Structures are given as structure tokens and as C-alpha cells.
Amino acid sequence: MSSERITRDHVESRLKLVQDELQGKVNDKKAAITTGISIGAALIILISYALGRRSGRKRRSSGRS
């Protein structure tokens, strides 16, 4: 065991270092998650639009035969 005393400054500096590392990782992931959600939302909108047009065409064409 070390004879060096652990001071409040040591603990604070270590916690600050860990917090800064985690914050950097979170910021990197946040950008990727935001991009993924945006792409997913755009795909859902496009698929809904395409399916809506398809069902609209079916409804229009079946009534006039």
C-alpha cells in the first residue's frame, strides 16, 4: 500500500478526467444516433407515402371498372 495520502484534489482531478472522457464518447455517439434516427424517420415517411399512393390507386381504379 502506498504511504501517499489521497487528497480531495486527487479525487476531484481523477473524477474530472473520467467525466471528460465519458462526455467525449457520449458526444461522438450522439451524432451517430441522431443521424441514424433521421435516416430511419425519412425511410418511414417514404414507405408510408409509397404505400398510401398504392392503396389510393387501387381504390380509384377498382371503382370505375
PQR file of N, CA, C, O and H, with PARSE charges and radii, in Angstrom:
ATOM      1  N   MET A   1       0.831  -1.180   0.000 -0.4000 1.5000
ATOM      2  CA  MET A   1       0.000   0.000   0.000 -0.0000 2.0000
ATOM      3  C   MET A   1       0.878   1.247   0.000  0.5500 1.7000
ATOM      4  O   MET A   1       1.950   1.252   0.604 -0.5500 1.4000
ATOM      5  N   SER A   2       0.446   2.260  -0.647 -0.4000 1.5000
ATOM      6  CA  SER A   2       1.220   3.483  -0.772 -0.0000 2.0000
ATOM      7  C   SER A   2       1.088   4.325   0.489  0.5500 1.7000
ATOM      8  O   SER A   2       0.040   4.331   1.134 -0.5500 1.4000
ATOM      9  H   SER A   2      -0.425   2.256  -1.138  0.4000 1.0000
ATOM     10  N   SER A   3       2.140   5.025   0.830 -0.4000 1.5000
ATOM     11  CA  SER A   3       2.109   5.883   2.007 -0.0000 2.0000
ATOM     12  C   SER A   3       1.589   7.281   1.666  0.5500 1.7000
ATOM     13  O   SER A   3       1.401   8.119   2.547 -0.5500 1.4000
ATOM     14  H   SER A   3       2.991   5.021   0.306  0.4000 1.0000
ATOM     15  N   GLU A   4       1.365   7.509   0.395 -0.4000 1.5000
ATOM     16  CA  GLU A   4       0.867   8.814  -0.045 -0.0000 2.0000
ATOM     17  C   GLU A   4      -0.615   8.943   0.304  0.5500 1.7000
ATOM     18  O   GLU A   4      -1.408   8.034   0.055 -0.5500 1.4000
ATOM     19  H   GLU A   4       1.518   6.828  -0.321  0.4000 1.0000
ATOM     20  N   ARG A   5      -0.969  10.078   0.881 -0.4000 1.5000
ATOM     21  CA  ARG A   5      -2.370  10.314   1.245 -0.0000 2.0000
ATOM     22  C   ARG A   5      -3.164  10.746   0.021  0.5500 1.7000
ATOM     23  O   ARG A   5      -2.666  11.461  -0.848 -0.5500 1.4000
ATOM     24  H   ARG A   5      -0.325  10.816   1.084  0.4000 1.0000
ATOM     25  N   ILE A   6      -4.385  10.303  -0.021 -0.4000 1.5000
ATOM     26  CA  ILE A   6      -5.278  10.702  -1.094 -0.0000 2.0000
ATOM     27  C   ILE A   6      -6.013  11.952  -0.631  0.5500 1.7000
ATOM     28  O   ILE A   6      -6.714  11.944   0.381 -0.5500 1.4000
ATOM     29  H   ILE A   6      -4.789   9.722   0.685  0.4000 1.0000
ATOM     30  N   THR A   7      -5.840  13.007  -1.383 -0.4000 1.5000
ATOM     31  CA  THR A   7      -6.461  14.272  -1.010 -0.0000 2.0000
ATOM     32  C   THR A   7      -7.699  14.514  -1.857  0.5500 1.7000
ATOM     33  O   THR A   7      -7.963  13.823  -2.841 -0.5500 1.4000
ATOM     34  H   THR A   7      -5.271  13.013  -2.205  0.4000 1.0000
ATOM     35  N   ARG A   8      -8.416  15.484  -1.447 -0.4000 1.5000
ATOM     36  CA  ARG A   8      -9.619  15.866  -2.191 -0.0000 2.0000
ATOM     37  C   ARG A   8      -9.259  16.289  -3.611  0.5500 1.7000
ATOM     38  O   ARG A   8      -9.992  15.986  -4.553 -0.5500 1.4000
ATOM     39  H   ARG A   8      -8.201  16.045  -0.647  0.4000 1.0000
ATOM     40  N   ASP A   9      -8.153  16.974  -3.769 -0.4000 1.5000
ATOM     41  CA  ASP A   9      -7.707  17.414  -5.092 -0.0000 2.0000
ATOM     42  C   ASP A   9      -7.423  16.224  -6.011  0.5500 1.7000
ATOM     43  O   ASP A   9      -7.747  16.260  -7.198 -0.5500 1.4000
ATOM     44  H   ASP A   9      -7.557  17.220  -3.004  0.4000 1.0000
ATOM     45  N   HIS A  10      -6.813  15.165  -5.454 -0.4000 1.5000
ATOM     46  CA  HIS A  10      -6.559  13.961  -6.249 -0.0000 2.0000
ATOM     47  C   HIS A  10      -7.870  13.350  -6.750  0.5500 1.7000
ATOM     48  O   HIS A  10      -7.999  12.993  -7.921 -0.5500 1.4000
ATOM     49  H   HIS A  10      -6.550  15.136  -4.490  0.4000 1.0000
ATOM     50  N   VAL A  11      -8.825  13.240  -5.847 -0.4000 1.5000
ATOM     51  CA  VAL A  11     -10.117  12.648  -6.205 -0.0000 2.0000
ATOM     52  C   VAL A  11     -10.828  13.516  -7.238  0.5500 1.7000
ATOM     53  O   VAL A  11     -11.358  12.998  -8.222 -0.5500 1.4000
ATOM     54  H   VAL A  11      -8.720  13.530  -4.896  0.4000 1.0000
ATOM     55  N   GLU A  12     -10.845  14.804  -7.029 -0.4000 1.5000
ATOM     56  CA  GLU A  12     -11.509  15.705  -7.971 -0.0000 2.0000
ATOM     57  C   GLU A  12     -10.868  15.667  -9.350  0.5500 1.7000
ATOM     58  O   GLU A  12     -11.569  15.657 -10.361 -0.5500 1.4000
ATOM     59  H   GLU A  12     -10.415  15.225  -6.230  0.4000 1.0000
ATOM     60  N   SER A  13      -9.549  15.647  -9.396 -0.4000 1.5000
ATOM     61  CA  SER A  13      -8.870  15.626 -10.692 -0.0000 2.0000
ATOM     62  C   SER A  13      -9.138  14.314 -11.428  0.5500 1.7000
ATOM     63  O   SER A  13      -9.309  14.310 -12.647 -0.5500 1.4000
ATOM     64  H   SER A  13      -8.979  15.655  -8.574  0.4000 1.0000
ATOM     65  N   ARG A  14      -9.174  13.202 -10.692 -0.4000 1.5000
ATOM     66  CA  ARG A  14      -9.440  11.910 -11.316 -0.0000 2.0000
ATOM     67  C   ARG A  14     -10.881  11.849 -11.840  0.5500 1.7000
ATOM     68  O   ARG A  14     -11.124  11.372 -12.948 -0.5500 1.4000
ATOM     69  H   ARG A  14      -9.034  13.206  -9.702  0.4000 1.0000
ATOM     70  N   LEU A  15     -11.825  12.331 -11.039 -0.4000 1.5000
ATOM     71  CA  LEU A  15     -13.226  12.346 -11.464 -0.0000 2.0000
ATOM     72  C   LEU A  15     -13.430  13.256 -12.671  0.5500 1.7000
ATOM     73  O   LEU A  15     -14.203  12.933 -13.573 -0.5500 1.4000
ATOM     74  H   LEU A  15     -11.628  12.717 -10.139  0.4000 1.0000
ATOM     75  N   LYS A  16     -12.744  14.382 -12.688 -0.4000 1.5000
ATOM     76  CA  LYS A  16     -12.838  15.311 -13.820 -0.0000 2.0000
ATOM     77  C   LYS A  16     -12.309  14.651 -15.091  0.5500 1.7000
ATOM     78  O   LYS A  16     -12.885  14.817 -16.166 -0.5500 1.4000
ATOM     79  H   LYS A  16     -12.116  14.645 -11.955  0.4000 1.0000
ATOM     80  N   LEU A  17     -11.217  13.904 -14.966 -0.4000 1.5000
ATOM     81  CA  LEU A  17     -10.636  13.207 -16.109 -0.0000 2.0000
ATOM     82  C   LEU A  17     -11.617  12.163 -16.653  0.5500 1.7000
ATOM     83  O   LEU A  17     -11.825  12.077 -17.863 -0.5500 1.4000
ATOM     84  H   LEU A  17     -10.749  13.769 -14.092  0.4000 1.0000
ATOM     85  N   VAL A  18     -12.211  11.383 -15.769 -0.4000 1.5000
ATOM     86  CA  VAL A  18     -13.171  10.356 -16.181 -0.0000 2.0000
ATOM     87  C   VAL A  18     -14.399  11.005 -16.820  0.5500 1.7000
ATOM     88  O   VAL A  18     -14.894  10.531 -17.843 -0.5500 1.4000
ATOM     89  H   VAL A  18     -12.042  11.453 -14.786  0.4000 1.0000
ATOM     90  N   GLN A  19     -14.883  12.073 -16.225 -0.4000 1.5000
ATOM     91  CA  GLN A  19     -16.057  12.769 -16.754 -0.0000 2.0000
ATOM     92  C   GLN A  19     -15.781  13.322 -18.151  0.5500 1.7000
ATOM     93  O   GLN A  19     -16.632  13.222 -19.035 -0.5500 1.4000
ATOM     94  H   GLN A  19     -14.481  12.458 -15.394  0.4000 1.0000
ATOM     95  N   ASP A  20     -14.614  13.898 -18.354 -0.4000 1.5000
ATOM     96  CA  ASP A  20     -14.269  14.436 -19.672 -0.0000 2.0000
ATOM     97  C   ASP A  20     -14.196  13.335 -20.727  0.5500 1.7000
ATOM     98  O   ASP A  20     -14.646  13.530 -21.856 -0.5500 1.4000
ATOM     99  H   ASP A  20     -13.922  13.979 -17.636  0.4000 1.0000
ATOM    100  N   GLU A  21     -13.631  12.179 -20.370 -0.4000 1.5000
ATOM    101  CA  GLU A  21     -13.565  11.058 -21.301 -0.0000 2.0000
ATOM    102  C   GLU A  21     -14.961  10.590 -21.687  0.5500 1.7000
ATOM    103  O   GLU A  21     -15.253  10.385 -22.865 -0.5500 1.4000
ATOM    104  H   GLU A  21     -13.265  12.021 -19.452  0.4000 1.0000
ATOM    105  N   LEU A  22     -15.816  10.425 -20.688 -0.4000 1.5000
ATOM    106  CA  LEU A  22     -17.176   9.958 -20.954 -0.0000 2.0000
ATOM    107  C   LEU A  22     -17.959  10.967 -21.779  0.5500 1.7000
ATOM    108  O   LEU A  22     -18.712  10.585 -22.674 -0.5500 1.4000
ATOM    109  H   LEU A  22     -15.578  10.592 -19.731  0.4000 1.0000
ATOM    110  N   GLN A  23     -17.791  12.229 -21.491 -0.4000 1.5000
ATOM    111  CA  GLN A  23     -18.512  13.269 -22.234 -0.0000 2.0000
ATOM    112  C   GLN A  23     -18.104  13.262 -23.705  0.5500 1.7000
ATOM    113  O   GLN A  23     -18.950  13.441 -24.582 -0.5500 1.4000
ATOM    114  H   GLN A  23     -17.179  12.540 -20.764  0.4000 1.0000
ATOM    115  N   GLY A  24     -16.831  13.058 -23.981 -0.4000 1.5000
ATOM    116  CA  GLY A  24     -16.363  12.980 -25.364 -0.0000 2.0000
ATOM    117  C   GLY A  24     -16.966  11.796 -26.091  0.5500 1.7000
ATOM    118  O   GLY A  24     -17.385  11.920 -27.242 -0.5500 1.4000
ATOM    119  H   GLY A  24     -16.144  12.912 -23.269  0.4000 1.0000
ATOM    120  N   LYS A  25     -17.015  10.645 -25.429 -0.4000 1.5000
ATOM    121  CA  LYS A  25     -17.608   9.457 -26.042 -0.0000 2.0000
ATOM    122  C   LYS A  25     -19.095   9.650 -26.286  0.5500 1.7000
ATOM    123  O   LYS A  25     -19.606   9.243 -27.330 -0.5500 1.4000
ATOM    124  H   LYS A  25     -16.675  10.544 -24.494  0.4000 1.0000
ATOM    125  N   VAL A  26     -19.792  10.259 -25.347 -0.4000 1.5000
ATOM    126  CA  VAL A  26     -21.229  10.491 -25.489 -0.0000 2.0000
ATOM    127  C   VAL A  26     -21.495  11.429 -26.659  0.5500 1.7000
ATOM    128  O   VAL A  26     -22.424  11.200 -27.434 -0.5500 1.4000
ATOM    129  H   VAL A  26     -19.377  10.590 -24.499  0.4000 1.0000
ATOM    130  N   ASN A  27     -20.699  12.473 -26.797 -0.4000 1.5000
ATOM    131  CA  ASN A  27     -20.892  13.418 -27.904 -0.0000 2.0000
ATOM    132  C   ASN A  27     -20.673  12.747 -29.256  0.5500 1.7000
ATOM    133  O   ASN A  27     -21.382  13.044 -30.217 -0.5500 1.4000
ATOM    134  H   ASN A  27     -19.944  12.659 -26.168  0.4000 1.0000
ATOM    135  N   ASP A  28     -19.688  11.837 -29.337 -0.4000 1.5000
ATOM    136  CA  ASP A  28     -19.451  11.113 -30.578 -0.0000 2.0000
ATOM    137  C   ASP A  28     -20.638  10.213 -30.912  0.5500 1.7000
ATOM    138  O   ASP A  28     -21.079  10.164 -32.060 -0.5500 1.4000
ATOM    139  H   ASP A  28     -19.112  11.596 -28.557  0.4000 1.0000
ATOM    140  N   LYS A  29     -21.140   9.522 -29.937 -0.4000 1.5000
ATOM    141  CA  LYS A  29     -22.276   8.609 -30.155 -0.0000 2.0000
ATOM    142  C   LYS A  29     -23.555   9.383 -30.459  0.5500 1.7000
ATOM    143  O   LYS A  29     -24.391   8.927 -31.239 -0.5500 1.4000
ATOM    144  H   LYS A  29     -20.782   9.562 -29.004  0.4000 1.0000
ATOM    145  N   LYS A  30     -23.705  10.545 -29.847 -0.4000 1.5000
ATOM    146  CA  LYS A  30     -24.917  11.341 -30.047 -0.0000 2.0000
ATOM    147  C   LYS A  30     -25.083  11.723 -31.511  0.5500 1.7000
ATOM    148  O   LYS A  30     -26.192  11.687 -32.043 -0.5500 1.4000
ATOM    149  H   LYS A  30     -23.026  10.915 -29.214  0.4000 1.0000
ATOM    150  N   ALA A  31     -23.999  12.082 -32.153 -0.4000 1.5000
ATOM    151  CA  ALA A  31     -24.065  12.451 -33.565 -0.0000 2.0000
ATOM    152  C   ALA A  31     -24.473  11.250 -34.417  0.5500 1.7000
ATOM    153  O   ALA A  31     -25.285  11.385 -35.332 -0.5500 1.4000
ATOM    154  H   ALA A  31     -23.098  12.112 -31.721  0.4000 1.0000
ATOM    155  N   ALA A  32     -23.919  10.091 -34.124 -0.4000 1.5000
ATOM    156  CA  ALA A  32     -24.254   8.888 -34.889 -0.0000 2.0000
ATOM    157  C   ALA A  32     -25.712   8.490 -34.665  0.5500 1.7000
ATOM    158  O   ALA A  32     -26.404   8.109 -35.608 -0.5500 1.4000
ATOM    159  H   ALA A  32     -23.260   9.980 -33.381  0.4000 1.0000
ATOM    160  N   ILE A  33     -26.173   8.576 -33.432 -0.4000 1.5000
ATOM    161  CA  ILE A  33     -27.559   8.218 -33.123 -0.0000 2.0000
ATOM    162  C   ILE A  33     -28.522   9.187 -33.807  0.5500 1.7000
ATOM    163  O   ILE A  33     -29.534   8.763 -34.364 -0.5500 1.4000
ATOM    164  H   ILE A  33     -25.611   8.885 -32.665  0.4000 1.0000
ATOM    165  N   THR A  34     -28.219  10.466 -33.769 -0.4000 1.5000
ATOM    166  CA  THR A  34     -29.073  11.464 -34.408 -0.0000 2.0000
ATOM    167  C   THR A  34     -29.164  11.220 -35.911  0.5500 1.7000
ATOM    168  O   THR A  34     -30.241  11.330 -36.495 -0.5500 1.4000
ATOM    169  H   THR A  34     -27.397  10.810 -33.316  0.4000 1.0000
ATOM    170  N   THR A  35     -28.053  10.894 -36.527 -0.4000 1.5000
ATOM    171  CA  THR A  35     -28.040  10.603 -37.957 -0.0000 2.0000
ATOM    172  C   THR A  35     -28.884   9.369 -38.263  0.5500 1.7000
ATOM    173  O   THR A  35     -29.661   9.362 -39.218 -0.5500 1.4000
ATOM    174  H   THR A  35     -27.177  10.804 -36.052  0.4000 1.0000
ATOM    175  N   GLY A  36     -28.728   8.337 -37.455 -0.4000 1.5000
ATOM    176  CA  GLY A  36     -29.497   7.109 -37.655 -0.0000 2.0000
ATOM    177  C   GLY A  36     -30.993   7.328 -37.510  0.5500 1.7000
ATOM    178  O   GLY A  36     -31.783   6.811 -38.300 -0.5500 1.4000
ATOM    179  H   GLY A  36     -28.096   8.343 -36.679  0.4000 1.0000
ATOM    180  N   ILE A  37     -31.376   8.087 -36.512 -0.4000 1.5000
ATOM    181  CA  ILE A  37     -32.800   8.376 -36.303 -0.0000 2.0000
ATOM    182  C   ILE A  37     -33.355   9.190 -37.469  0.5500 1.7000
ATOM    183  O   ILE A  37     -34.473   8.941 -37.921 -0.5500 1.4000
ATOM    184  H   ILE A  37     -30.735   8.507 -35.870  0.4000 1.0000
ATOM    185  N   SER A  38     -32.594  10.145 -37.952 -0.4000 1.5000
ATOM    186  CA  SER A  38     -33.048  10.965 -39.086 -0.0000 2.0000
ATOM    187  C   SER A  38     -33.253  10.119 -40.336  0.5500 1.7000
ATOM    188  O   SER A  38     -34.252  10.271 -41.039 -0.5500 1.4000
ATOM    189  H   SER A  38     -31.686  10.346 -37.586  0.4000 1.0000
ATOM    190  N   ILE A  39     -32.313   9.236 -40.608 -0.4000 1.5000
ATOM    191  CA  ILE A  39     -32.433   8.369 -41.783 -0.0000 2.0000
ATOM    192  C   ILE A  39     -33.627   7.427 -41.617  0.5500 1.7000
ATOM    193  O   ILE A  39     -34.382   7.205 -42.564 -0.5500 1.4000
ATOM    194  H   ILE A  39     -31.501   9.113 -40.037  0.4000 1.0000
ATOM    195  N   GLY A  40     -33.794   6.876 -40.418 -0.4000 1.5000
ATOM    196  CA  GLY A  40     -34.930   5.991 -40.162 -0.0000 2.0000
ATOM    197  C   GLY A  40     -36.264   6.697 -40.348  0.5500 1.7000
ATOM    198  O   GLY A  40     -37.190   6.137 -40.936 -0.5500 1.4000
ATOM    199  H   GLY A  40     -33.181   7.056 -39.649  0.4000 1.0000
ATOM    200  N   ALA A  41     -36.365   7.915 -39.853 -0.4000 1.5000
ATOM    201  CA  ALA A  41     -37.607   8.682 -39.999 -0.0000 2.0000
ATOM    202  C   ALA A  41     -37.890   8.980 -41.462  0.5500 1.7000
ATOM    203  O   ALA A  41     -39.038   8.893 -41.898 -0.5500 1.4000
ATOM    204  H   ALA A  41     -35.613   8.369 -39.376  0.4000 1.0000
ATOM    205  N   ALA A  42     -36.873   9.326 -42.220 -0.4000 1.5000
ATOM    206  CA  ALA A  42     -37.065   9.599 -43.648 -0.0000 2.0000
ATOM    207  C   ALA A  42     -37.539   8.347 -44.378  0.5500 1.7000
ATOM    208  O   ALA A  42     -38.405   8.429 -45.249 -0.5500 1.4000
ATOM    209  H   ALA A  42     -35.941   9.397 -41.866  0.4000 1.0000
ATOM    210  N   LEU A  43     -36.977   7.185 -44.032 -0.4000 1.5000
ATOM    211  CA  LEU A  43     -37.405   5.937 -44.663 -0.0000 2.0000
ATOM    212  C   LEU A  43     -38.859   5.620 -44.337  0.5500 1.7000
ATOM    213  O   LEU A  43     -39.614   5.194 -45.211 -0.5500 1.4000
ATOM    214  H   LEU A  43     -36.274   7.118 -43.325  0.4000 1.0000
ATOM    215  N   ILE A  44     -39.249   5.823 -43.095 -0.4000 1.5000
ATOM    216  CA  ILE A  44     -40.638   5.563 -42.697 -0.0000 2.0000
ATOM    217  C   ILE A  44     -41.588   6.480 -43.468  0.5500 1.7000
ATOM    218  O   ILE A  44     -42.643   6.037 -43.923 -0.5500 1.4000
ATOM    219  H   ILE A  44     -38.636   6.168 -42.385  0.4000 1.0000
ATOM    220  N   ILE A  45     -41.227   7.729 -43.613 -0.4000 1.5000
ATOM    221  CA  ILE A  45     -42.069   8.675 -44.350 -0.0000 2.0000
ATOM    222  C   ILE A  45     -42.184   8.267 -45.818  0.5500 1.7000
ATOM    223  O   ILE A  45     -43.278   8.293 -46.382 -0.5500 1.4000
ATOM    224  H   ILE A  45     -40.370   8.089 -43.243  0.4000 1.0000
ATOM    225  N   LEU A  46     -41.073   7.894 -46.438 -0.4000 1.5000
ATOM    226  CA  LEU A  46     -41.107   7.490 -47.848 -0.0000 2.0000
ATOM    227  C   LEU A  46     -41.921   6.215 -48.054  0.5500 1.7000
ATOM    228  O   LEU A  46     -42.685   6.113 -49.014 -0.5500 1.4000
ATOM    229  H   LEU A  46     -40.185   7.873 -45.980  0.4000 1.0000
ATOM    230  N   ILE A  47     -41.760   5.248 -47.162 -0.4000 1.5000
ATOM    231  CA  ILE A  47     -42.517   3.999 -47.274 -0.0000 2.0000
ATOM    232  C   ILE A  47     -44.004   4.266 -47.080  0.5500 1.7000
ATOM    233  O   ILE A  47     -44.830   3.722 -47.813 -0.5500 1.4000
ATOM    234  H   ILE A  47     -41.139   5.331 -46.382  0.4000 1.0000
ATOM    235  N   SER A  48     -44.351   5.090 -46.109 -0.4000 1.5000
ATOM    236  CA  SER A  48     -45.759   5.424 -45.882 -0.0000 2.0000
ATOM    237  C   SER A  48     -46.354   6.134 -47.087  0.5500 1.7000
ATOM    238  O   SER A  48     -47.495   5.866 -47.462 -0.5500 1.4000
ATOM    239  H   SER A  48     -43.680   5.531 -45.514  0.4000 1.0000
ATOM    240  N   TYR A  49     -45.610   7.020 -47.684 -0.4000 1.5000
ATOM    241  CA  TYR A  49     -46.072   7.741 -48.872 -0.0000 2.0000
ATOM    242  C   TYR A  49     -46.312   6.766 -50.022  0.5500 1.7000
ATOM    243  O   TYR A  49     -47.344   6.825 -50.691 -0.5500 1.4000
ATOM    244  H   TYR A  49     -44.683   7.238 -47.379  0.4000 1.0000
ATOM    245  N   ALA A  50     -45.351   5.868 -50.247 -0.4000 1.5000
ATOM    246  CA  ALA A  50     -45.478   4.916 -51.350 -0.0000 2.0000
ATOM    247  C   ALA A  50     -46.663   3.977 -51.128  0.5500 1.7000
ATOM    248  O   ALA A  50     -47.410   3.700 -52.067 -0.5500 1.4000
ATOM    249  H   ALA A  50     -44.513   5.819 -49.704  0.4000 1.0000
ATOM    250  N   LEU A  51     -46.843   3.491 -49.923 -0.4000 1.5000
ATOM    251  CA  LEU A  51     -47.967   2.603 -49.639 -0.0000 2.0000
ATOM    252  C   LEU A  51     -49.297   3.351 -49.750  0.5500 1.7000
ATOM    253  O   LEU A  51     -50.290   2.775 -50.194 -0.5500 1.4000
ATOM    254  H   LEU A  51     -46.236   3.716 -49.161  0.4000 1.0000
ATOM    255  N   GLY A  52     -49.328   4.594 -49.362 -0.4000 1.5000
ATOM    256  CA  GLY A  52     -50.540   5.397 -49.479 -0.0000 2.0000
ATOM    257  C   GLY A  52     -50.925   5.634 -50.928  0.5500 1.7000
ATOM    258  O   GLY A  52     -52.106   5.579 -51.272 -0.5500 1.4000
ATOM    259  H   GLY A  52     -48.521   5.062 -49.002  0.4000 1.0000
ATOM    260  N   ARG A  53     -49.957   5.895 -51.770 -0.4000 1.5000
ATOM    261  CA  ARG A  53     -50.236   6.083 -53.198 -0.0000 2.0000
ATOM    262  C   ARG A  53     -50.758   4.787 -53.811  0.5500 1.7000
ATOM    263  O   ARG A  53     -51.679   4.793 -54.627 -0.5500 1.4000
ATOM    264  H   ARG A  53     -48.998   5.941 -51.490  0.4000 1.0000
ATOM    265  N   ARG A  54     -50.158   3.692 -53.405 -0.4000 1.5000
ATOM    266  CA  ARG A  54     -50.561   2.394 -53.951 -0.0000 2.0000
ATOM    267  C   ARG A  54     -52.003   2.079 -53.577  0.5500 1.7000
ATOM    268  O   ARG A  54     -52.791   1.664 -54.427 -0.5500 1.4000
ATOM    269  H   ARG A  54     -49.409   3.687 -52.742  0.4000 1.0000
ATOM    270  N   SER A  55     -52.349   2.275 -52.308 -0.4000 1.5000
ATOM    271  CA  SER A  55     -53.722   1.978 -51.895 -0.0000 2.0000
ATOM    272  C   SER A  55     -54.702   2.959 -52.532  0.5500 1.7000
ATOM    273  O   SER A  55     -55.843   2.585 -52.803 -0.5500 1.4000
ATOM    274  H   SER A  55     -51.709   2.612 -51.617  0.4000 1.0000
ATOM    275  N   GLY A  56     -54.299   4.180 -52.774 -0.4000 1.5000
ATOM    276  CA  GLY A  56     -55.139   5.157 -53.442 -0.0000 2.0000
ATOM    277  C   GLY A  56     -55.408   4.765 -54.889  0.5500 1.7000
ATOM    278  O   GLY A  56     -56.524   4.940 -55.380 -0.5500 1.4000
ATOM    279  H   GLY A  56     -53.373   4.485 -52.554  0.4000 1.0000
ATOM    280  N   ARG A  57     -54.415   4.244 -55.566 -0.4000 1.5000
ATOM    281  CA  ARG A  57     -54.587   3.800 -56.951 -0.0000 2.0000
ATOM    282  C   ARG A  57     -55.534   2.606 -57.016  0.5500 1.7000
ATOM    283  O   ARG A  57     -56.380   2.523 -57.906 -0.5500 1.4000
ATOM    284  H   ARG A  57     -53.509   4.102 -55.167  0.4000 1.0000
ATOM    285  N   LYS A  58     -55.387   1.684 -56.069 -0.4000 1.5000
ATOM    286  CA  LYS A  58     -56.265   0.521 -56.043 -0.0000 2.0000
ATOM    287  C   LYS A  58     -57.714   0.957 -55.843  0.5500 1.7000
ATOM    288  O   LYS A  58     -58.610   0.458 -56.523 -0.5500 1.4000
ATOM    289  H   LYS A  58     -54.699   1.751 -55.346  0.4000 1.0000
ATOM    290  N   ARG A  59     -57.942   1.859 -54.940 -0.4000 1.5000
ATOM    291  CA  ARG A  59     -59.289   2.322 -54.631 -0.0000 2.0000
ATOM    292  C   ARG A  59     -59.895   3.056 -55.827  0.5500 1.7000
ATOM    293  O   ARG A  59     -61.072   2.871 -56.138 -0.5500 1.4000
ATOM    294  H   ARG A  59     -57.214   2.265 -54.388  0.4000 1.0000
ATOM    295  N   ARG A  60     -59.096   3.888 -56.499 -0.4000 1.5000
ATOM    296  CA  ARG A  60     -59.586   4.652 -57.640 -0.0000 2.0000
ATOM    297  C   ARG A  60     -59.909   3.746 -58.829  0.5500 1.7000
ATOM    298  O   ARG A  60     -60.948   3.903 -59.470 -0.5500 1.4000
ATOM    299  H   ARG A  60     -58.140   4.038 -56.247  0.4000 1.0000
ATOM    300  N   SER A  61     -59.026   2.808 -59.118 -0.4000 1.5000
ATOM    301  CA  SER A  61     -59.209   2.010 -60.319 -0.0000 2.0000
ATOM    302  C   SER A  61     -60.270   0.933 -60.146  0.5500 1.7000
ATOM    303  O   SER A  61     -60.908   0.569 -61.133 -0.5500 1.4000
ATOM    304  H   SER A  61     -58.181   2.680 -58.597  0.4000 1.0000
ATOM    305  N   SER A  62     -60.492   0.407 -58.959 -0.4000 1.5000
ATOM    306  CA  SER A  62     -61.469  -0.667 -58.778 -0.0000 2.0000
ATOM    307  C   SER A  62     -62.904  -0.151 -58.842  0.5500 1.7000
ATOM    308  O   SER A  62     -63.805  -0.926 -59.163 -0.5500 1.4000
ATOM    309  H   SER A  62     -59.973   0.703 -58.156  0.4000 1.0000
ATOM    310  N   GLY A  63     -63.148   1.105 -58.555 -0.4000 1.5000
ATOM    311  CA  GLY A  63     -64.499   1.652 -58.571 -0.0000 2.0000
ATOM    312  C   GLY A  63     -64.997   2.007 -59.952  0.5500 1.7000
ATOM    313  O   GLY A  63     -66.201   2.209 -60.111 -0.5500 1.4000
ATOM    314  H   GLY A  63     -62.416   1.734 -58.294  0.4000 1.0000
ATOM    315  N   ARG A  64     -64.144   2.096 -60.972 -0.4000 1.5000
ATOM    316  CA  ARG A  64     -64.551   2.554 -62.301 -0.0000 2.0000
ATOM    317  C   ARG A  64     -64.521   1.455 -63.346  0.5500 1.7000
ATOM    318  O   ARG A  64     -64.525   1.756 -64.539 -0.5500 1.4000
ATOM    319  H   ARG A  64     -63.166   1.931 -60.843  0.4000 1.0000
ATOM    320  N   SER A  65     -64.491   0.226 -62.955 -0.4000 1.5000
ATOM    321  CA  SER A  65     -64.410  -0.861 -63.934 -0.0000 2.0000
ATOM    322  C   SER A  65     -65.669  -1.080 -64.701  0.5500 1.7000
ATOM    323  O   SER A  65     -65.726  -1.967 -65.554 -0.5500 1.4000
ATOM    324  H   SER A  65     -64.487  -0.019 -61.985  0.4000 1.0000
TER
END
